[in-house]
Amino acid sequence: MDETIATAVAALNRNWFDAHVAETREEARRWLLDRIPPPAIVGAGDSGTVRQIGLWEVLAQRGNTVLNAFTQELTMDPAHREDMVRTMRQALNSDVFITGVNAVTSDGKLVATDRVGNRLAGMLFGAPRVLVVAGRNKIVPNVEDALARIKEVVAPAHAGWKGRKTPCAATGQCNDCSSRDRICGATLIIEKRPHLTSMSVLLVAEDLGLGWDPAWPAERIESIRRAYQQVTWSFPSHQSAPR
């Protein structure tokens, strides 16, 4: 096992999380399916990582009810906004809530930032079981580095691809804006597993989701960016993202 991943897993377990490692996304998918009963209602937090793993399609084929407000149909068409919001709220009362996270620290904390906050709410208290998945590229040394990664890398890249009208989307740099399109309105730091929630964290020994260290080789960063864009739809230049 990679030393960076091993250190994070050990720290997560010390912080009362149930932490595990999958070597590949296929192994990750099997691990998740083994922990989701076929009759379970499954709620989704928006996550490029989970889409890359291919979990939602398999769950639907298996017969699970999947409450996923972040399908292309619901997110791209403003006419479906009420359905999207309704599904977000229903997902908080699911049997199992599954999501990604922006960063996992080497000392065993989870850090996530949202525009709406449904993912943060789902992780804290709602479904009795929460499954969090993160690729190796999401591991950072500490909370300070996690917050810097979110502000300097994740938010600008995500806002730009999604067509948000924010300064960071245009410049690639955060200036703590007051734009109505701002996507980093709320940040959650989970230092210990919440007492009434069964929370498992699966670290995958692959690059998954959106996030990188700017010091990494350009080829690796571009590969992460392209893989994220393949599973995350953007808005045409003439069309604004729905608020």
C-alpha positions in Angstrom: 0.0 0.0 0.0 1.2 3.5 -0.8 2.7 5.2 2.3 0.6 8.3 1.9 -2.6 6.3 1.7 -1.6 4.0 4.6 -0.9 7.1 6.8 -4.3 8.6 6.0 -6.2 5.3 6.6 -4.5 4.8 10.0 -5.4 8.4 11.0 -9.0 8.1 9.9 -9.4 4.9 11.9 -8.0 6.7 15.0 -10.6 9.4 14.4 -13.4 6.8 14.6 -14.0 6.5 10.9 -14.2 3.1 9.3 -11.5 3.5 6.7 -10.5 1.1 3.9 -8.4 1.1 0.7 -9.3 -0.1 -2.8 -6.5 -0.5 -5.3 -8.7 0.2 -8.4 -12.0 1.8 -9.2 -13.4 -1.6 -10.0 -12.4 -2.9 -6.6 -14.0 0.3 -5.1 -17.2 -0.4 -6.9 -17.4 -4.0 -5.5 -16.6 -2.8 -2.0 -19.4 -0.2 -2.1 -21.9 -2.7 -3.6 -21.1 -5.2 -0.8 -22.1 -2.6 1.8 -25.4 -1.5 0.2 -28.3 -3.9 0.6 -30.3 -4.5 -2.6 -33.5 -3.0 -1.0 -31.8 0.1 0.3 -32.7 3.6 -0.8 -29.5 5.3 -1.8 -29.0 9.1 -1.7 -26.3 10.8 -3.8 -24.1 13.7 -3.0 -22.7 15.3 -6.2 -19.4 13.6 -6.9 -17.3 13.2 -10.0 -15.4 10.4 -8.1 -18.5 8.3 -7.7 -19.5 8.8 -11.3 -16.0 7.7 -12.4 -16.4 4.5 -10.4 -19.7 3.8 -12.3 -21.7 3.1 -9.1 -25.0 4.7 -9.9 -25.7 2.7 -13.0 -25.0 -0.6 -11.3 -27.2 0.3 -8.3 -30.1 1.1 -10.6 -29.6 -2.1 -12.6 -29.6 -4.0 -9.4 -32.9 -2.6 -8.3 -31.9 0.0 -5.7 -33.8 3.2 -5.5 -31.2 5.9 -6.3 -32.0 9.5 -5.3 -29.6 11.4 -7.4 -30.3 15.0 -8.0 -27.2 15.5 -10.1 -28.1 13.8 -13.3 -27.6 15.6 -16.6 -31.3 15.9 -17.1 -32.0 17.6 -13.7 -29.0 19.9 -13.6 -29.0 21.1 -17.2 -32.7 22.0 -17.6 -34.0 24.9 -15.5 -37.5 23.4 -15.9 -36.4 20.6 -13.6 -35.1 22.8 -10.8 -38.0 21.9 -8.4 -37.5 18.2 -9.1 -33.8 18.6 -8.4 -34.2 20.3 -5.1 -36.9 17.8 -4.0 -34.5 15.0 -4.8 -31.7 16.6 -2.8 -34.0 16.8 0.2 -35.2 13.3 -0.2 -31.7 12.0 -0.4 -31.0 13.2 3.1 -33.5 10.6 4.4 -32.1 7.7 2.5 -30.9 4.4 3.9 -27.4 5.0 2.6 -25.8 8.3 1.6 -22.8 8.2 -0.8 -20.6 11.0 -1.8 -17.1 12.2 -2.5 -15.1 14.8 -0.6 -12.8 17.6 -1.6 -9.9 16.5 0.7 -8.8 13.9 3.1 -6.0 15.0 5.5 -3.0 12.8 6.5 -4.1 13.3 10.1 -7.5 11.8 9.4 -10.0 14.6 8.7 -12.5 15.2 5.9 -12.9 18.6 4.3 -15.7 19.5 1.9 -17.0 22.7 0.4 -20.4 23.2 -1.2 -22.5 25.8 -2.9 -25.9 24.5 -1.7 -24.8 22.4 1.4 -26.9 19.3 0.7 -23.7 17.1 0.5 -22.5 18.6 3.8 -25.9 18.0 5.5 -26.0 14.4 4.2 -22.6 13.6 5.6 -23.3 14.9 9.1 -26.7 13.7 10.1 -29.4 12.1 7.9 -29.0 8.7 6.5 -27.8 6.2 9.2 -25.0 5.1 7.0 -22.6 7.3 5.0 -20.0 6.1 2.5 -17.4 8.6 1.4 -15.0 7.8 -1.5 -11.8 9.7 -2.4 -9.0 9.1 -4.8 -5.4 9.3 -3.8 -5.1 12.8 -5.3 -7.5 14.1 -2.6 -5.0 13.4 0.2 -3.3 16.5 1.6 -1.1 17.0 4.7 -3.6 19.0 6.9 -6.7 21.2 7.0 -4.8 24.3 6.1 -3.6 22.6 2.9 -7.1 21.2 2.2 -8.6 24.7 2.4 -5.9 26.1 0.1 -6.4 23.3 -2.4 -10.2 23.9 -2.5 -9.7 27.7 -3.0 -6.8 27.6 -5.4 -7.5 24.5 -7.5 -10.9 22.9 -7.0 -13.2 25.9 -7.0 -11.7 27.7 -10.0 -11.5 24.5 -12.1 -15.0 23.5 -11.2 -16.6 26.9 -11.6 -14.9 27.4 -15.0 -16.0 24.1 -16.4 -19.6 24.6 -15.1 -19.9 28.0 -16.7 -20.3 29.9 -13.4 -20.0 33.6 -13.5 -17.4 34.0 -10.9 -14.0 35.8 -10.9 -12.2 32.5 -10.2 -13.7 30.9 -13.3 -12.2 33.7 -15.4 -8.8 34.1 -13.7 -8.2 30.7 -12.1 -7.6 32.4 -8.7 -9.8 32.9 -5.7 -10.5 36.4 -4.5 -13.2 35.6 -1.9 -15.9 37.0 -4.1 -19.5 37.9 -3.5 -20.8 36.6 -6.8 -24.2 35.1 -6.7 -22.7 32.2 -8.7 -20.1 31.5 -6.0 -19.7 27.8 -5.5 -17.9 27.8 -2.1 -20.5 29.1 0.2 -20.1 26.5 3.0 -17.2 24.4 4.2 -17.4 21.4 6.5 -14.4 19.9 8.5 -15.2 16.6 10.1 -12.5 15.9 12.7 -14.1 12.8 14.2 -16.9 10.6 13.0 -20.2 12.0 14.0 -21.5 9.8 16.9 -24.9 8.8 15.4 -23.7 8.2 11.9 -22.0 5.1 10.6 -19.4 6.6 8.3 -17.0 4.6 6.1 -14.2 6.2 4.1 -12.8 4.4 1.1 -9.5 5.7 -0.3 -8.8 4.5 -3.9 -5.2 4.2 -5.1 -6.1 6.0 -8.3 -6.6 9.7 -9.2 -10.3 10.3 -9.1 -12.4 13.4 -9.0 -11.2 17.0 -9.2 -8.1 18.0 -7.3 -4.3 18.1 -7.6 -1.2 19.7 -6.2 -0.1 22.4 -8.7 3.5 21.2 -8.2 2.6 17.8 -9.8 3.7 17.1 -13.4 1.5 18.8 -16.0 0.7 15.4 -17.6 -0.9 14.1 -14.4 -2.8 17.3 -13.8 -4.2 17.3 -17.3 -5.2 13.6 -17.0 -7.1 14.4 -13.8 -8.8 17.4 -15.4 -9.8 15.5 -18.6 -11.2 12.5 -16.6 -13.3 14.8 -14.5 -14.6 16.6 -17.5 -15.6 13.3 -19.2 -18.1 12.6 -16.4 -19.2 16.2 -15.5 -21.2 18.2 -18.0 -20.6 21.8 -18.7 -22.9 24.5 -20.0 -22.5 26.0 -23.5 -20.8 29.3 -23.6 -24.1 31.1 -24.6 -26.0 29.5 -21.7 -25.5 30.4 -18.0 -25.6 27.7 -15.4 -28.9 27.6 -13.4 -28.8 29.4 -10.1 
